[in-house]
Amino acid sequence: MAKRYWRPKPDYNDEERLKAIAEIRRGLPDILEYGTEEDFVQLVKKWLKDITPKDLREWITLFRAAVREKRGID
């Protein structure tokens, strides 16, 4: 019998990832108000250690949009 590998569903989130996202959300308001992009990147990399460069770029794009909205820039 051939081995079958478990493949997560596209919307699958494990417990650690959900915990990391919750931690990022807790730290986000302060970073949006007073922090820099570098602070945000450090926070994301700390909690999402296996993040790909493509995913990180998406997070940074969302961060920039949130900062513009929060600080009234644009």
Buried (B, 14 or more C-beta within 10 A) or exposed (E): EEEEEEEEEEEEEEEEEEEBBEBBEEBBEEBBEEBEEEBBBEBBEEBBEEBEEEEBEEBBEEBEEBBEEEEEEE
